[in-house]
Amino acid sequence: MVAVPDGAAALKKLKEDKFDLALLDVWMPKKNGLEVLSALKKSSKKPKVIVMTSDDTPETLLSAIREEAYQYVAKPIEPKSLLTLVRETLAKTSKILCRSK
């Protein structure tokens, strides 16, 4: 697992290496999660993406769907539920990118 401080760092790391899964918050600093997700559409190394947000407006949900998010999760989410979602999304141990706080 790799943690990064913001969306710009996430996008840089995702371009440098291959990940099976990325956990993206919609409201990350520098580049938001939807901007990172949009940039990944053109990547040959595109991971599955779980978008997490406290912004549960229809517009945000539709943007995540249009940008091809694999899953969309409303926050707060229980850690155990997130872990279950990650396990269900991935069939095996994988390299994961998430934003550090």
C-alpha positions as CSV (number, residue, x, y, z in Angstrom):
1,M,0.0,0.0,0.0
2,V,1.2,3.5,-0.9
3,A,-0.2,6.7,0.7
4,V,0.1,10.1,-0.8
5,P,-0.7,13.6,0.6
6,D,-2.9,15.0,-2.3
7,G,-4.4,14.4,-5.7
8,A,-1.4,15.7,-7.7
9,A,0.9,13.3,-5.9
10,A,-1.7,10.5,-6.4
11,L,-1.8,11.1,-10.2
12,K,2.0,11.3,-10.4
13,K,2.4,8.0,-8.5
14,L,-0.4,6.3,-10.6
15,K,1.5,7.3,-13.7
16,E,4.8,5.9,-12.4
17,D,3.6,2.6,-11.1
18,K,0.8,0.1,-11.6
19,F,-1.8,-0.3,-8.9
20,D,-4.8,-2.6,-8.8
21,L,-6.9,-0.2,-6.7
22,A,-6.9,3.5,-5.8
23,L,-9.0,5.0,-3.0
24,L,-9.7,8.6,-3.9
25,D,-11.5,11.2,-1.8
26,V,-13.4,13.7,-3.9
27,W,-12.1,16.7,-1.9
28,M,-8.3,16.0,-1.9
29,P,-6.0,19.0,-2.0
30,K,-4.3,20.2,-5.2
31,K,-6.3,17.9,-7.5
32,N,-9.7,16.5,-6.4
33,G,-10.5,12.8,-6.7
34,L,-12.7,13.3,-9.7
35,E,-9.9,15.2,-11.6
36,V,-7.6,12.3,-10.8
37,L,-10.2,9.8,-11.9
38,S,-10.7,11.7,-15.2
39,A,-7.0,11.8,-15.9
40,L,-6.8,8.0,-15.4
41,K,-9.3,7.3,-18.2
42,K,-6.5,7.9,-20.7
43,S,-4.0,5.7,-18.8
44,S,-3.0,2.2,-19.8
45,K,-2.3,1.5,-16.1
46,K,-5.8,2.3,-14.9
47,P,-6.6,0.8,-11.5
48,K,-10.1,0.1,-10.2
49,V,-11.1,3.2,-8.3
50,I,-13.2,3.6,-5.2
51,V,-14.4,7.2,-4.8
52,M,-15.1,8.2,-1.2
53,T,-16.9,11.5,-0.3
54,S,-19.1,13.3,2.2
55,D,-20.5,15.1,-0.8
56,D,-23.4,12.9,-1.7
57,T,-25.1,15.3,-4.2
58,P,-26.4,13.7,-7.4
59,E,-24.0,15.8,-9.4
60,T,-21.0,14.3,-7.6
61,L,-22.3,10.8,-8.0
62,L,-23.0,11.3,-11.7
63,S,-19.5,12.8,-12.2
64,A,-18.0,9.7,-10.5
65,I,-20.0,7.4,-12.7
66,R,-19.1,9.3,-15.9
67,E,-15.5,9.1,-15.0
68,E,-15.8,5.4,-14.6
69,A,-15.4,4.9,-10.8
70,Y,-15.7,1.3,-9.9
71,Q,-17.4,2.1,-6.6
72,Y,-18.8,5.2,-4.9
73,V,-18.9,5.3,-1.1
74,A,-20.5,8.0,1.1
75,K,-18.5,9.0,4.1
76,P,-18.3,8.4,7.0
77,I,-17.7,4.7,6.3
78,E,-16.8,2.2,9.0
79,P,-13.3,0.9,8.5
80,K,-14.6,-2.7,8.6
81,S,-17.1,-1.9,5.8
82,L,-14.3,-0.2,3.7
83,L,-12.1,-3.2,4.2
84,T,-14.9,-5.5,3.1
85,L,-15.5,-3.4,0.0
86,V,-11.8,-3.5,-0.9
87,R,-11.7,-7.2,-0.4
88,E,-14.8,-7.7,-2.6
89,T,-13.3,-5.4,-5.3
90,L,-10.1,-7.3,-5.5
91,A,-9.8,-11.0,-5.8
92,K,-6.2,-11.2,-4.5
93,T,-3.5,-9.2,-2.6
94,S,-2.9,-6.0,-4.6
95,K,-0.8,-2.9,-4.6
96,I,-3.1,-0.1,-3.3
97,L,-2.8,3.7,-3.4
98,C,-4.6,5.9,-0.9
99,R,-4.3,9.4,0.4
100,S,-2.5,9.9,3.7
101,K,-3.9,12.5,6.2
